[in-house]
Amino acid sequence: MRITVDIDEAILADLLEITGDKNKSPAVAKAVTEYVRRKKAKEFGRLIREGAFDYYGSEDTASSDFTDPIPPLYPDEK
Protein backbone atom coordinates (compact mmCIF):
# COMPACT_ATOMS: atom_id res chain seq x y z
CA MET A 1 0.00 0.00 0.00
CA ARG A 2 1.35 3.41 -0.88
CA ILE A 3 0.93 6.37 1.44
CA THR A 4 2.45 9.81 1.77
CA VAL A 5 4.05 10.61 5.11
CA ASP A 6 5.91 13.68 6.35
CA ILE A 7 9.03 12.55 8.26
CA ASP A 8 11.76 14.83 9.54
CA GLU A 9 14.94 14.41 7.44
CA ALA A 10 17.16 13.91 10.51
CA ILE A 11 14.88 11.16 11.84
CA LEU A 12 14.76 9.52 8.43
CA ALA A 13 18.57 9.64 8.18
CA ASP A 14 18.83 8.00 11.63
CA LEU A 15 16.31 5.37 10.58
CA LEU A 16 18.27 4.52 7.43
CA GLU A 17 21.45 4.22 9.49
CA ILE A 18 19.82 2.04 12.16
CA THR A 19 18.12 -0.33 9.70
CA GLY A 20 21.03 -0.41 7.28
CA ASP A 21 18.67 0.12 4.37
CA LYS A 22 19.58 2.39 1.48
CA ASN A 23 15.97 2.98 0.46
CA LYS A 24 13.40 4.80 2.55
CA SER A 25 10.38 2.54 1.99
CA PRO A 26 11.87 -0.66 3.44
CA ALA A 27 13.31 1.27 6.39
CA VAL A 28 9.95 2.87 7.20
CA ALA A 29 8.17 -0.47 6.79
CA LYS A 30 10.62 -2.09 9.24
CA ALA A 31 10.15 0.72 11.74
CA VAL A 32 6.35 0.51 11.59
CA THR A 33 6.41 -3.29 11.89
CA GLU A 34 8.74 -3.11 14.89
CA TYR A 35 6.58 -0.43 16.54
CA VAL A 36 3.44 -2.57 16.18
CA ARG A 37 5.28 -5.67 17.45
CA ARG A 38 6.50 -3.83 20.55
CA LYS A 39 3.06 -2.39 21.30
CA LYS A 40 1.50 -5.86 21.06
CA ALA A 41 4.22 -7.35 23.30
CA LYS A 42 3.69 -4.58 25.85
CA GLU A 43 -0.06 -5.26 25.90
CA PHE A 44 0.55 -9.00 26.25
CA GLY A 45 2.89 -8.34 29.19
CA ARG A 46 0.25 -6.18 30.82
CA LEU A 47 -2.34 -8.94 30.43
CA ILE A 48 0.05 -11.48 31.98
CA ARG A 49 0.76 -9.19 34.95
CA GLU A 50 -2.97 -8.69 35.49
CA GLY A 51 -3.60 -12.44 35.50
CA ALA A 52 -5.68 -12.58 32.34
CA PHE A 53 -4.41 -16.09 31.53
CA ASP A 54 -5.10 -19.29 33.44
CA TYR A 55 -2.00 -21.43 33.18
CA TYR A 56 -3.34 -24.31 35.23
CA GLY A 57 -6.60 -25.76 33.98
CA SER A 58 -8.72 -28.15 36.05
CA GLU A 59 -7.03 -31.26 34.59
CA ASP A 60 -3.55 -29.81 35.21
CA THR A 61 -3.99 -28.87 38.88
CA ALA A 62 -3.82 -32.42 40.24
CA SER A 63 -0.68 -33.38 38.35
CA SER A 64 1.13 -30.04 38.30
CA ASP A 65 4.18 -29.33 40.40
CA PHE A 66 3.51 -25.83 41.72
CA THR A 67 7.12 -25.45 42.89
CA ASP A 68 8.14 -25.20 39.22
CA PRO A 69 5.73 -22.76 37.52
CA ILE A 70 7.30 -23.32 34.08
CA PRO A 71 5.88 -26.49 32.51
CA PRO A 72 8.25 -28.78 30.62
CA LEU A 73 8.67 -28.28 26.90
CA TYR A 74 7.51 -31.84 26.25
CA PRO A 75 4.77 -33.41 28.44
CA ASP A 76 6.72 -36.64 29.04
CA GLU A 77 9.72 -34.68 30.34
CA LYS A 78 10.17 -34.12 34.08
C-alpha positions in Angstrom: 0.0 0.0 0.0 1.4 3.4 -0.9 0.9 6.4 1.4 2.5 9.8 1.8 4.0 10.6 5.1 5.9 13.7 6.3 9.0 12.6 8.3 11.8 14.8 9.5 14.9 14.4 7.4 17.2 13.9 10.5 14.9 11.2 11.8 14.8 9.5 8.4 18.6 9.6 8.2 18.8 8.0 11.6 16.3 5.4 10.6 18.3 4.5 7.4 21.4 4.2 9.5 19.8 2.0 12.2 18.1 -0.3 9.7 21.0 -0.4 7.3 18.7 0.1 4.4 19.6 2.4 1.5 16.0 3.0 0.5 13.4 4.8 2.6 10.4 2.5 2.0 11.9 -0.7 3.4 13.3 1.3 6.4 10.0 2.9 7.2 8.2 -0.5 6.8 10.6 -2.1 9.2 10.1 0.7 11.7 6.4 0.5 11.6 6.4 -3.3 11.9 8.7 -3.1 14.9 6.6 -0.4 16.5 3.4 -2.6 16.2 5.3 -5.7 17.4 6.5 -3.8 20.5 3.1 -2.4 21.3 1.5 -5.9 21.1 4.2 -7.3 23.3 3.7 -4.6 25.9 -0.1 -5.3 25.9 0.6 -9.0 26.3 2.9 -8.3 29.2 0.2 -6.2 30.8 -2.3 -8.9 30.4 0.0 -11.5 32.0 0.8 -9.2 35.0 -3.0 -8.7 35.5 -3.6 -12.4 35.5 -5.7 -12.6 32.3 -4.4 -16.1 31.5 -5.1 -19.3 33.4 -2.0 -21.4 33.2 -3.3 -24.3 35.2 -6.6 -25.8 34.0 -8.7 -28.1 36.1 -7.0 -31.3 34.6 -3.6 -29.8 35.2 -4.0 -28.9 38.9 -3.8 -32.4 40.2 -0.7 -33.4 38.4 1.1 -30.0 38.3 4.2 -29.3 40.4 3.5 -25.8 41.7 7.1 -25.5 42.9 8.1 -25.2 39.2 5.7 -22.8 37.5 7.3 -23.3 34.1 5.9 -26.5 32.5 8.2 -28.8 30.6 8.7 -28.3 26.9 7.5 -31.8 26.2 4.8 -33.4 28.4 6.7 -36.6 29.0 9.7 -34.7 30.3 10.2 -34.1 34.1 
